[in-house]
Amino acid sequence: MNFDIDKKEFEEIAAVIHSDSSPVGIDAKKTHILILKKLQEISDRLEAVEKKLGA
């Protein structure tokens, strides 16, 4: 697996999920919402591909 990420993109994501009030430094709720949103986008795209393929 390749989990390399562009430094600029990394910093942008880090800025979005950062939280000074969290002991781990990130806003867990915001992080989970972003993950769920991306998973839904992937699911929607996969469904569209499956429909095109007749699966």
CHARMM internal coordinates of N, CA and C (Angstrom, degrees):
IC EDIT
DIST 1 N 1 CA 1.4559
DIST 1 CA 1 C 1.5197
ANGL 1 N 1 CA 1 C 109.62
DIST 1 C 2 N 1.2861
ANGL 1 CA 1 C 2 N 113.79
DIHE 1 N 1 CA 1 C 2 N 145.24
DIST 2 N 2 CA 1.4571
ANGL 1 C 2 N 2 CA 119.72
DIHE 1 CA 1 C 2 N 2 CA 179.57
DIST 2 CA 2 C 1.5311
ANGL 2 N 2 CA 2 C 108.48
DIHE 1 C 2 N 2 CA 2 C -115.96
DIST 2 C 3 N 1.3087
ANGL 2 CA 2 C 3 N 115.94
DIHE 2 N 2 CA 2 C 3 N 110.95
DIST 3 N 3 CA 1.4632
ANGL 2 C 3 N 3 CA 120.70
DIHE 2 CA 2 C 3 N 3 CA 179.88
DIST 3 CA 3 C 1.5235
ANGL 3 N 3 CA 3 C 111.91
DIHE 2 C 3 N 3 CA 3 C -108.75
DIST 3 C 4 N 1.3367
ANGL 3 CA 3 C 4 N 115.93
DIHE 3 N 3 CA 3 C 4 N 20.65
DIST 4 N 4 CA 1.4603
ANGL 3 C 4 N 4 CA 119.41
DIHE 3 CA 3 C 4 N 4 CA 176.80
DIST 4 CA 4 C 1.5203
ANGL 4 N 4 CA 4 C 108.93
DIHE 3 C 4 N 4 CA 4 C -64.56
DIST 4 C 5 N 1.3186
ANGL 4 CA 4 C 5 N 115.25
DIHE 4 N 4 CA 4 C 5 N 139.78
DIST 5 N 5 CA 1.4615
ANGL 4 C 5 N 5 CA 120.41
DIHE 4 CA 4 C 5 N 5 CA 178.82
DIST 5 CA 5 C 1.5225
ANGL 5 N 5 CA 5 C 108.01
DIHE 4 C 5 N 5 CA 5 C -137.35
DIST 5 C 6 N 1.2992
ANGL 5 CA 5 C 6 N 114.74
DIHE 5 N 5 CA 5 C 6 N 139.45
DIST 6 N 6 CA 1.4483
ANGL 5 C 6 N 6 CA 121.29
DIHE 5 CA 5 C 6 N 6 CA 178.59
DIST 6 CA 6 C 1.5291
ANGL 6 N 6 CA 6 C 109.70
DIHE 5 C 6 N 6 CA 6 C -56.26
DIST 6 C 7 N 1.3310
ANGL 6 CA 6 C 7 N 117.04
DIHE 6 N 6 CA 6 C 7 N 136.33
DIST 7 N 7 CA 1.4629
ANGL 6 C 7 N 7 CA 121.56
DIHE 6 CA 6 C 7 N 7 CA -177.09
DIST 7 CA 7 C 1.5284
ANGL 7 N 7 CA 7 C 112.00
DIHE 6 C 7 N 7 CA 7 C -57.16
DIST 7 C 8 N 1.3270
ANGL 7 CA 7 C 8 N 117.25
DIHE 7 N 7 CA 7 C 8 N -40.69
DIST 8 N 8 CA 1.4662
ANGL 7 C 8 N 8 CA 120.58
DIHE 7 CA 7 C 8 N 8 CA -179.82
DIST 8 CA 8 C 1.5285
ANGL 8 N 8 CA 8 C 110.59
DIHE 7 C 8 N 8 CA 8 C -63.98
DIST 8 C 9 N 1.3342
ANGL 8 CA 8 C 9 N 116.05
DIHE 8 N 8 CA 8 C 9 N -45.27
DIST 9 N 9 CA 1.4618
ANGL 8 C 9 N 9 CA 119.85
DIHE 8 CA 8 C 9 N 9 CA 179.13
DIST 9 CA 9 C 1.5300
ANGL 9 N 9 CA 9 C 110.53
DIHE 8 C 9 N 9 CA 9 C -64.15
DIST 9 C 10 N 1.3307
ANGL 9 CA 9 C 10 N 116.81
DIHE 9 N 9 CA 9 C 10 N -40.43
DIST 10 N 10 CA 1.4544
ANGL 9 C 10 N 10 CA 121.97
DIHE 9 CA 9 C 10 N 10 CA 177.24
DIST 10 CA 10 C 1.5261
ANGL 10 N 10 CA 10 C 110.74
DIHE 9 C 10 N 10 CA 10 C -57.27
DIST 10 C 11 N 1.3184
ANGL 10 CA 10 C 11 N 116.00
DIHE 10 N 10 CA 10 C 11 N -47.92
DIST 11 N 11 CA 1.4639
ANGL 10 C 11 N 11 CA 120.87
DIHE 10 CA 10 C 11 N 11 CA -178.95
DIST 11 CA 11 C 1.5269
ANGL 11 N 11 CA 11 C 111.77
DIHE 10 C 11 N 11 CA 11 C -64.76
DIST 11 C 12 N 1.3363
ANGL 11 CA 11 C 12 N 116.78
DIHE 11 N 11 CA 11 C 12 N -37.66
DIST 12 N 12 CA 1.4685
ANGL 11 C 12 N 12 CA 120.12
DIHE 11 CA 11 C 12 N 12 CA 178.01
DIST 12 CA 12 C 1.5225
ANGL 12 N 12 CA 12 C 111.02
DIHE 11 C 12 N 12 CA 12 C -63.64
DIST 12 C 13 N 1.3292
ANGL 12 CA 12 C 13 N 116.48
DIHE 12 N 12 CA 12 C 13 N -44.83
DIST 13 N 13 CA 1.4716
ANGL 12 C 13 N 13 CA 120.62
DIHE 12 CA 12 C 13 N 13 CA 178.96
DIST 13 CA 13 C 1.5215
ANGL 13 N 13 CA 13 C 109.75
DIHE 12 C 13 N 13 CA 13 C -65.03
DIST 13 C 14 N 1.3242
ANGL 13 CA 13 C 14 N 116.93
DIHE 13 N 13 CA 13 C 14 N -44.67
DIST 14 N 14 CA 1.4619
ANGL 13 C 14 N 14 CA 120.85
DIHE 13 CA 13 C 14 N 14 CA 179.96
DIST 14 CA 14 C 1.5264
ANGL 14 N 14 CA 14 C 111.21
DIHE 13 C 14 N 14 CA 14 C -58.94
DIST 14 C 15 N 1.3193
ANGL 14 CA 14 C 15 N 116.58
DIHE 14 N 14 CA 14 C 15 N -39.13
DIST 15 N 15 CA 1.4630
ANGL 14 C 15 N 15 CA 120.32
DIHE 14 CA 14 C 15 N 15 CA 179.82
DIST 15 CA 15 C 1.5284
ANGL 15 N 15 CA 15 C 111.13
DIHE 14 C 15 N 15 CA 15 C -65.97
DIST 15 C 16 N 1.3291
ANGL 15 CA 15 C 16 N 116.58
DIHE 15 N 15 CA 15 C 16 N -36.08
DIST 16 N 16 CA 1.4594
ANGL 15 C 16 N 16 CA 120.68
DIHE 15 CA 15 C 16 N 16 CA -178.64
DIST 16 CA 16 C 1.5310
ANGL 16 N 16 CA 16 C 111.26
DIHE 15 C 16 N 16 CA 16 C -70.01
DIST 16 C 17 N 1.3375
ANGL 16 CA 16 C 17 N 117.75
DIHE 16 N 16 CA 16 C 17 N -40.82
DIST 17 N 17 CA 1.4657
ANGL 16 C 17 N 17 CA 120.11
DIHE 16 CA 16 C 17 N 17 CA -173.97
DIST 17 CA 17 C 1.5304
ANGL 17 N 17 CA 17 C 113.76
DIHE 16 C 17 N 17 CA 17 C -94.97
DIST 17 C 18 N 1.3209
ANGL 17 CA 17 C 18 N 117.86
DIHE 17 N 17 CA 17 C 18 N -3.45
DIST 18 N 18 CA 1.4653
ANGL 17 C 18 N 18 CA 122.04
DIHE 17 CA 17 C 18 N 18 CA -178.20
DIST 18 CA 18 C 1.5336
ANGL 18 N 18 CA 18 C 111.96
DIHE 17 C 18 N 18 CA 18 C -62.62
DIST 18 C 19 N 1.3336
ANGL 18 CA 18 C 19 N 114.62
DIHE 18 N 18 CA 18 C 19 N 143.47
DIST 19 N 19 CA 1.4624
ANGL 18 C 19 N 19 CA 120.28
DIHE 18 CA 18 C 19 N 19 CA 175.07
DIST 19 CA 19 C 1.5202
ANGL 19 N 19 CA 19 C 109.48
DIHE 18 C 19 N 19 CA 19 C -147.54
DIST 19 C 20 N 1.3183
ANGL 19 CA 19 C 20 N 116.13
DIHE 19 N 19 CA 19 C 20 N 121.33
DIST 20 N 20 CA 1.4655
ANGL 19 C 20 N 20 CA 120.40
DIHE 19 CA 19 C 20 N 20 CA 176.45
DIST 20 CA 20 C 1.5226
ANGL 20 N 20 CA 20 C 111.93
DIHE 19 C 20 N 20 CA 20 C -71.42
DIST 20 C 21 N 1.3287
ANGL 20 CA 20 C 21 N 116.78
DIHE 20 N 20 CA 20 C 21 N -23.25
DIST 21 N 21 CA 1.4586
ANGL 20 C 21 N 21 CA 119.78
DIHE 20 CA 20 C 21 N 21 CA -176.33
DIST 21 CA 21 C 1.5317
ANGL 21 N 21 CA 21 C 113.31
DIHE 20 C 21 N 21 CA 21 C -87.07
DIST 21 C 22 N 1.3133
ANGL 21 CA 21 C 22 N 117.23
DIHE 21 N 21 CA 21 C 22 N -4.76
DIST 22 N 22 CA 1.4642
ANGL 21 C 22 N 22 CA 120.68
DIHE 21 CA 21 C 22 N 22 CA -179.77
DIST 22 CA 22 C 1.5227
ANGL 22 N 22 CA 22 C 110.35
DIHE 21 C 22 N 22 CA 22 C -95.68
DIST 22 C 23 N 1.3201
ANGL 22 CA 22 C 23 N 117.41
DIHE 22 N 22 CA 22 C 23 N 138.69
DIST 23 N 23 CA 1.4711
ANGL 22 C 23 N 23 CA 119.47
DIHE 22 CA 22 C 23 N 23 CA 178.93
DIST 23 CA 23 C 1.5314
ANGL 23 N 23 CA 23 C 112.93
DIHE 22 C 23 N 23 CA 23 C -64.02
DIST 23 C 24 N 1.3214
ANGL 23 CA 23 C 24 N 117.61
DIHE 23 N 23 CA 23 C 24 N -24.10
DIST 24 N 24 CA 1.4630
ANGL 23 C 24 N 24 CA 120.04
DIHE 23 CA 23 C 24 N 24 CA 179.06
DIST 24 CA 24 C 1.5224
ANGL 24 N 24 CA 24 C 113.02
DIHE 23 C 24 N 24 CA 24 C -98.80
DIST 24 C 25 N 1.3191
ANGL 24 CA 24 C 25 N 117.27
DIHE 24 N 24 CA 24 C 25 N -2.48
DIST 25 N 25 CA 1.4548
ANGL 24 C 25 N 25 CA 121.53
DIHE 24 CA 24 C 25 N 25 CA 174.00
DIST 25 CA 25 C 1.5159
ANGL 25 N 25 CA 25 C 115.72
DIHE 24 C 25 N 25 CA 25 C 88.63
DIST 25 C 26 N 1.3392
ANGL 25 CA 25 C 26 N 117.65
DIHE 25 N 25 CA 25 C 26 N 2.91
DIST 26 N 26 CA 1.4664
ANGL 25 C 26 N 26 CA 119.50
DIHE 25 CA 25 C 26 N 26 CA 177.57
DIST 26 CA 26 C 1.5196
ANGL 26 N 26 CA 26 C 109.68
DIHE 25 C 26 N 26 CA 26 C -131.16
DIST 26 C 27 N 1.3100
ANGL 26 CA 26 C 27 N 114.79
DIHE 26 N 26 CA 26 C 27 N 155.18
DIST 27 N 27 CA 1.4574
ANGL 26 C 27 N 27 CA 121.89
DIHE 26 CA 26 C 27 N 27 CA 175.85
DIST 27 CA 27 C 1.5286
ANGL 27 N 27 CA 27 C 106.82
DIHE 26 C 27 N 27 CA 27 C -86.38
DIST 27 C 28 N 1.3204
ANGL 27 CA 27 C 28 N 116.97
DIHE 27 N 27 CA 27 C 28 N 104.67
DIST 28 N 28 CA 1.4629
ANGL 27 C 28 N 28 CA 121.70
DIHE 27 CA 27 C 28 N 28 CA -174.94
DIST 28 CA 28 C 1.5277
ANGL 28 N 28 CA 28 C 112.05
DIHE 27 C 28 N 28 CA 28 C -61.57
DIST 28 C 29 N 1.3188
ANGL 28 CA 28 C 29 N 117.17
DIHE 28 N 28 CA 28 C 29 N -41.09
DIST 29 N 29 CA 1.4664
ANGL 28 C 29 N 29 CA 120.06
DIHE 28 CA 28 C 29 N 29 CA -179.53
DIST 29 CA 29 C 1.5211
ANGL 29 N 29 CA 29 C 110.64
DIHE 28 C 29 N 29 CA 29 C -62.21
DIST 29 C 30 N 1.3212
ANGL 29 CA 29 C 30 N 117.14
DIHE 29 N 29 CA 29 C 30 N -48.46
DIST 30 N 30 CA 1.4639
ANGL 29 C 30 N 30 CA 121.64
DIHE 29 CA 29 C 30 N 30 CA 179.92
DIST 30 CA 30 C 1.5299
ANGL 30 N 30 CA 30 C 110.35
DIHE 29 C 30 N 30 CA 30 C -62.27
DIST 30 C 31 N 1.3300
ANGL 30 CA 30 C 31 N 116.24
DIHE 30 N 30 CA 30 C 31 N -41.04
DIST 31 N 31 CA 1.4565
ANGL 30 C 31 N 31 CA 121.09
DIHE 30 CA 30 C 31 N 31 CA 179.71
DIST 31 CA 31 C 1.5218
ANGL 31 N 31 CA 31 C 110.83
DIHE 30 C 31 N 31 CA 31 C -61.87
DIST 31 C 32 N 1.3182
ANGL 31 CA 31 C 32 N 116.61
DIHE 31 N 31 CA 31 C 32 N -46.18
DIST 32 N 32 CA 1.4605
ANGL 31 C 32 N 32 CA 120.41
DIHE 31 CA 31 C 32 N 32 CA 179.74
DIST 32 CA 32 C 1.5316
ANGL 32 N 32 CA 32 C 111.91
DIHE 31 C 32 N 32 CA 32 C -65.42
DIST 32 C 33 N 1.3100
ANGL 32 CA 32 C 33 N 116.61
DIHE 32 N 32 CA 32 C 33 N -38.14
DIST 33 N 33 CA 1.4693
ANGL 32 C 33 N 33 CA 119.84
DIHE 32 CA 32 C 33 N 33 CA 177.99
DIST 33 CA 33 C 1.5266
ANGL 33 N 33 CA 33 C 110.13
DIHE 32 C 33 N 33 CA 33 C -63.26
DIST 33 C 34 N 1.3318
ANGL 33 CA 33 C 34 N 117.85
DIHE 33 N 33 CA 33 C 34 N -42.72
DIST 34 N 34 CA 1.4570
ANGL 33 C 34 N 34 CA 121.01
DIHE 33 CA 33 C 34 N 34 CA 178.01
DIST 34 CA 34 C 1.5291
ANGL 34 N 34 CA 34 C 111.45
DIHE 33 C 34 N 34 CA 34 C -62.86
DIST 34 C 35 N 1.3300
ANGL 34 CA 34 C 35 N 116.82
DIHE 34 N 34 CA 34 C 35 N -41.65
DIST 35 N 35 CA 1.4646
ANGL 34 C 35 N 35 CA 121.37
DIHE 34 CA 34 C 35 N 35 CA 178.75
DIST 35 CA 35 C 1.5255
ANGL 35 N 35 CA 35 C 110.11
DIHE 34 C 35 N 35 CA 35 C -63.78
DIST 35 C 36 N 1.3317
ANGL 35 CA 35 C 36 N 116.96
DIHE 35 N 35 CA 35 C 36 N -46.74
DIST 36 N 36 CA 1.4581
ANGL 35 C 36 N 36 CA 120.48
DIHE 35 CA 35 C 36 N 36 CA -179.60
DIST 36 CA 36 C 1.5272
ANGL 36 N 36 CA 36 C 111.60
DIHE 35 C 36 N 36 CA 36 C -63.73
DIST 36 C 37 N 1.3279
ANGL 36 CA 36 C 37 N 116.54
DIHE 36 N 36 CA 36 C 37 N -38.77
DIST 37 N 37 CA 1.4673
ANGL 36 C 37 N 37 CA 120.48
DIHE 36 CA 36 C 37 N 37 CA 177.99
DIST 37 CA 37 C 1.5237
ANGL 37 N 37 CA 37 C 110.18
DIHE 36 C 37 N 37 CA 37 C -62.03
DIST 37 C 38 N 1.3170
ANGL 37 CA 37 C 38 N 117.53
DIHE 37 N 37 CA 37 C 38 N -45.74
DIST 38 N 38 CA 1.4602
ANGL 37 C 38 N 38 CA 121.32
DIHE 37 CA 37 C 38 N 38 CA -179.76
DIST 38 CA 38 C 1.5232
ANGL 38 N 38 CA 38 C 110.43
DIHE 37 C 38 N 38 CA 38 C -65.88
DIST 38 C 39 N 1.3266
ANGL 38 CA 38 C 39 N 118.53
DIHE 38 N 38 CA 38 C 39 N -40.38
DIST 39 N 39 CA 1.4596
ANGL 38 C 39 N 39 CA 121.10
DIHE 38 CA 38 C 39 N 39 CA 177.00
DIST 39 CA 39 C 1.5275
ANGL 39 N 39 CA 39 C 111.30
DIHE 38 C 39 N 39 CA 39 C -61.50
DIST 39 C 40 N 1.3186
ANGL 39 CA 39 C 40 N 117.01
DIHE 39 N 39 CA 39 C 40 N -38.77
DIST 40 N 40 CA 1.4641
ANGL 39 C 40 N 40 CA 120.34
DIHE 39 CA 39 C 40 N 40 CA 178.00
DIST 40 CA 40 C 1.5172
ANGL 40 N 40 CA 40 C 110.53
DIHE 39 C 40 N 40 CA 40 C -66.03
DIST 40 C 41 N 1.3298
ANGL 40 CA 40 C 41 N 117.62
DIHE 40 N 40 CA 40 C 41 N -40.85
DIST 41 N 41 CA 1.4651
ANGL 40 C 41 N 41 CA 121.06
DIHE 40 CA 40 C 41 N 41 CA 176.89
DIST 41 CA 41 C 1.5306
ANGL 41 N 41 CA 41 C 110.76
DIHE 40 C 41 N 41 CA 41 C -60.80
DIST 41 C 42 N 1.3253
ANGL 41 CA 41 C 42 N 116.72
DIHE 41 N 41 CA 41 C 42 N -43.26
DIST 42 N 42 CA 1.4619
ANGL 41 C 42 N 42 CA 121.32
DIHE 41 CA 41 C 42 N 42 CA 179.25
DIST 42 CA 42 C 1.5242
ANGL 42 N 42 CA 42 C 109.98
DIHE 41 C 42 N 42 CA 42 C -64.66
DIST 42 C 43 N 1.3117
ANGL 42 CA 42 C 43 N 116.67
DIHE 42 N 42 CA 42 C 43 N -43.48
DIST 43 N 43 CA 1.4576
ANGL 42 C 43 N 43 CA 121.40
DIHE 42 CA 42 C 43 N 43 CA 178.94
DIST 43 CA 43 C 1.5260
ANGL 43 N 43 CA 43 C 110.95
DIHE 42 C 43 N 43 CA 43 C -60.84
DIST 43 C 44 N 1.3162
ANGL 43 CA 43 C 44 N 117.14
DIHE 43 N 43 CA 43 C 44 N -43.98
DIST 44 N 44 CA 1.4636
ANGL 43 C 44 N 44 CA 121.73
DIHE 43 CA 43 C 44 N 44 CA 178.85
DIST 44 CA 44 C 1.5285
ANGL 44 N 44 CA 44 C 111.19
DIHE 43 C 44 N 44 CA 44 C -62.22
DIST 44 C 45 N 1.3240
ANGL 44 CA 44 C 45 N 116.26
DIHE 44 N 44 CA 44 C 45 N -43.07
DIST 45 N 45 CA 1.4618
ANGL 44 C 45 N 45 CA 120.22
DIHE 44 CA 44 C 45 N 45 CA 179.30
DIST 45 CA 45 C 1.5227
ANGL 45 N 45 CA 45 C 111.14
DIHE 44 C 45 N 45 CA 45 C -65.91
DIST 45 C 46 N 1.3234
ANGL 45 CA 45 C 46 N 117.32
DIHE 45 N 45 CA 45 C 46 N -41.27
DIST 46 N 46 CA 1.4577
ANGL 45 C 46 N 46 CA 121.36
DIHE 45 CA 45 C 46 N 46 CA 178.78
DIST 46 CA 46 C 1.5237
ANGL 46 N 46 CA 46 C 110.67
DIHE 45 C 46 N 46 CA 46 C -63.24
DIST 46 C 47 N 1.3125
ANGL 46 CA 46 C 47 N 116.56
DIHE 46 N 46 CA 46 C 47 N -42.02
DIST 47 N 47 CA 1.4616
ANGL 46 C 47 N 47 CA 121.11
DIHE 46 CA 46 C 47 N 47 CA 178.49
DIST 47 CA 47 C 1.5320
ANGL 47 N 47 CA 47 C 110.69
DIHE 46 C 47 N 47 CA 47 C -61.40
DIST 47 C 48 N 1.3206
ANGL 47 CA 47 C 48 N 116.72
DIHE 47 N 47 CA 47 C 48 N -42.09
DIST 48 N 48 CA 1.4589
ANGL 47 C 48 N 48 CA 120.63
DIHE 47 CA 47 C 48 N 48 CA 178.61
DIST 48 CA 48 C 1.5274
ANGL 48 N 48 CA 48 C 111.06
DIHE 47 C 48 N 48 CA 48 C -63.61
DIST 48 C 49 N 1.3182
ANGL 48 CA 48 C 49 N 117.28
DIHE 48 N 48 CA 48 C 49 N -41.39
DIST 49 N 49 CA 1.4649
ANGL 48 C 49 N 49 CA 121.46
DIHE 48 CA 48 C 49 N 49 CA 178.37
DIST 49 CA 49 C 1.5244
ANGL 49 N 49 CA 49 C 110.12
DIHE 48 C 49 N 49 CA 49 C -64.43
DIST 49 C 50 N 1.3394
ANGL 49 CA 49 C 50 N 116.43
DIHE 49 N 49 CA 49 C 50 N -44.00
DIST 50 N 50 CA 1.4630
ANGL 49 C 50 N 50 CA 120.26
DIHE 49 CA 49 C 50 N 50 CA 179.44
DIST 50 CA 50 C 1.5272
ANGL 50 N 50 CA 50 C 111.15
DIHE 49 C 50 N 50 CA 50 C -62.06
DIST 50 C 51 N 1.3160
ANGL 50 CA 50 C 51 N 117.85
DIHE 50 N 50 CA 50 C 51 N -38.49
DIST 51 N 51 CA 1.4658
ANGL 50 C 51 N 51 CA 120.87
DIHE 50 CA 50 C 51 N 51 CA 178.01
DIST 51 CA 51 C 1.5267
ANGL 51 N 51 CA 51 C 110.57
DIHE 50 C 51 N 51 CA 51 C -64.42
DIST 51 C 52 N 1.3445
ANGL 51 CA 51 C 52 N 116.03
DIHE 51 N 51 CA 51 C 52 N -41.37
DIST 52 N 52 CA 1.4621
ANGL 51 C 52 N 52 CA 119.33
DIHE 51 CA 51 C 52 N 52 CA 178.77
DIST 52 CA 52 C 1.5216
ANGL 52 N 52 CA 52 C 112.13
DIHE 51 C 52 N 52 CA 52 C -64.89
DIST 52 C 53 N 1.3341
ANGL 52 CA 52 C 53 N 115.81
DIHE 52 N 52 CA 52 C 53 N -34.01
DIST 53 N 53 CA 1.4583
ANGL 52 C 53 N 53 CA 120.36
DIHE 52 CA 52 C 53 N 53 CA -179.41
DIST 53 CA 53 C 1.5333
ANGL 53 N 53 CA 53 C 112.33
DIHE 52 C 53 N 53 CA 53 C -84.51
DIST 53 C 54 N 1.3189
ANGL 53 CA 53 C 54 N 116.56
DIHE 53 N 53 CA 53 C 54 N -7.81
DIST 54 N 54 CA 1.4509
ANGL 53 C 54 N 54 CA 120.72
DIHE 53 CA 53 C 54 N 54 CA -179.08
DIST 54 CA 54 C 1.5132
ANGL 54 N 54 CA 54 C 114.00
DIHE 53 C 54 N 54 CA 54 C 75.13
DIST 54 C 55 N 1.3318
ANGL 54 CA 54 C 55 N 115.34
DIHE 54 N 54 CA 54 C 55 N 24.64
DIST 55 N 55 CA 1.4708
ANGL 54 C 55 N 55 CA 119.86
DIHE 54 CA 54 C 55 N 55 CA -178.67
DIST 55 CA 55 C 1.5077
ANGL 55 N 55 CA 55 C 111.77
DIHE 54 C 55 N 55 CA 55 C -79.62
END
COOR INIT
IC SEED 1 N 1 CA 1 C
IC BUILD
